[in-house]
Amino acid sequence: MLLGVLVLAGVAAGLAMYSEREEGGAPIRPVRAVNPVQVERTQVESVLGVKRSGKPRVVQAPQELPPAPAPEPPRKGPSDASTARAKAKAKAFNVRGLAAYRRGLHEDALGLYSQALAADPTYHWAHYNAACMLAIKGDVEAAIEHLKSWKEHSTKEVDVAKRVADDTDFEAIRDDPRMQSWLSSL
């Protein structure tokens, strides 16, 4: 509050240093510059556009400060910012993996999908794309595990059997008894 009064007093003092002028620009009555500490209440009231009645109010400082608020308990999980960074990093690795896949670099693509999953194990598209690469390699068990994770972490309901039937990446393992057994259990 004291700071606010001093700031207003400084504004009032700054206004008081200008002189009033006629329309032609010649000064008609110079205004005396004042020390900001000695600014009268009426000058401050004119700057604020309000008029206060009575004597200036003196505010007593409290004898004791109120107790500080209790600190927040530490968060157990990652912060929202670090989660967002992890998701962005996973998405970037996944996009790079897709680019490697399109160039026919399946091992590189699988490595990039693994990096995406290391950044964010819940990123469902990296699980699906890793399952595709593993299916191309013929690793049925690992492909099924990634398909399970894809289904678990997907943001919407997915029809895994239809996706496996339609995606050419699964041609090598589509008829494998382990894949058929797992698909029939869904």
N, C-alpha and C positions, 0 to 999 in steps of 0.2 A: 504494500500500500504506500509506504514511504517512497519507494522507487517511482510509483505512478505519480505521486504529488510532485516529486522533483522533475520528472519528465514534463509534466504539465507546466510547471513553473518555468522550465527552460523554454518551452514553446511560447508561453506568455512573454517571457523576456525577449525572445527573438522577434515577436510581433511588435513589442514596444520599441524596438530599435529603429523601425521604419518611421518615416514622417508622413503625416497626412498631406495629400496633394489636391490641388484644384483640378478641374478638368483639363486645364492647359498644361499641367505638369509641374508648376512652380509650387514649392512647399509653402503652406500657409501656417503651419504650426508644428515645429519639430517636437517629437516626443522624446523625452529623456530616457536613455538606456538605463536599465535597472539591473541590479545584481539578482540572479535567479532565486537566491535564497530569500531576498527581501520582497518578492512579488506579493502584492496584496491579494487577498482572497477574491476581490471583485474582478481582478484581471484574470485569474484562473477561471472564475465563473463565466466571464465573457467568452473565453476560449471554448469552454465546455458547452456554453449555451444553457446553463442551469443556474439557478440561484438557490443557495442553501441558507437556511435561517439558523440563528443561534451562534453560539461560540464554536470554535473549531473543536472537534472531538479528539481527545487524547486516548490512544489505545494502549493499554497496559500489556506488556509481554507476559505470557503465562509463566508461572514459577517453575513448572515442570513440563517438559515436552510430553506429548502423548506417546504411548508405546508404539514402536515401529510395527507395521503389519508383519504377520508371520510369513516367512519365505515360502514360495510355492514348493511343493515336494518335487523332487527330480522326476523327470519323465522316464518311464521305463523303455519305451520304444523310440524309434528314430523320430526326429522332428519332421514337421511337414516339409520344410525346405530340403532336408536331406533326402526325404522320400521322393520329392519331385525331381531332384537332381538324379537320383538312382533310376527313376522311370525314364527320364530323358536320355540318360546314358544307355540304358538297355534298348530303347527304341533306336538310337543311333547305331549301335552295334547290329541290331536286327536289319536295319536298312542296308548297312554295308554287307551283311551276309546275303541279303537278297541280290545285291549287285554281283557278288562273287558267284552265286548260284546261276544267275543269268549268263555269266561268262563261262559256265561249265566248270568252275573251280569248287567242286563239292567239298573237298577237305577244308579249304579255306573258309567256305561258308559255314561248315559245321563248327569250326573254331570260333568264328564270329558269333554264332548263336550261343555257344558256350560262354563267351564273354558277356553277352547280353544277359544270360541267366545268372552269371556271377554278380552282375550289377543289380539285378532285380529278379529273384527267383520266381516271382509271381507274374512276370510278363508272359501272358499266354501265347502270343504269336511266336515268340522265340521257341517255346515248347513245341508248337505245331511245326515250325520250320525245321527244328532239329529232328523231329520225328520223320519228316520227309527225307532229310539227308541220311538218316540211319536206315530208312526203308530202302533207299537207293543202294546203300552199302550191303543190305541184306541182314542187318542186325535187328531181328524181329523183337526180341525182349526189350531192348533199349527203346525202340520205336514205340512199343506199347506203353512203356513207362512215361514217355513224353506225351503221348496222346492222352493218357490218364491225367497228367498234370495240366495239359491244355484244357481238357474238359472241366477240371476242378477250378482253375483260375480264370476261365473265360467270363467275360462280363455279361454274356447272354447265353441262353440255352443253345447248345450245339448238337447237331445230329452227326455223331462221329462215324457211324456206319455209312451214311450217305457221303460224307466227306471222303472217307477212305475209298469208297467205290468210285467216286468221280475224279479223284486226284491221280494223275498218271504217275506221280512219284511213288505211289504205293503198289504199283503193278508187280514188283519183284516179290512182295511178301503178302499180297492180298489173299492168295489161296493157301497160304501156310496154315496148317492146322491150329497153331497157337494163336494166330491172328483171328481165324474164324471162331475159335473157342471164346476168345475175349470179346469179339464183336457180338456173339450170340448171348453173352452174359449181360450185356447192357440193357 
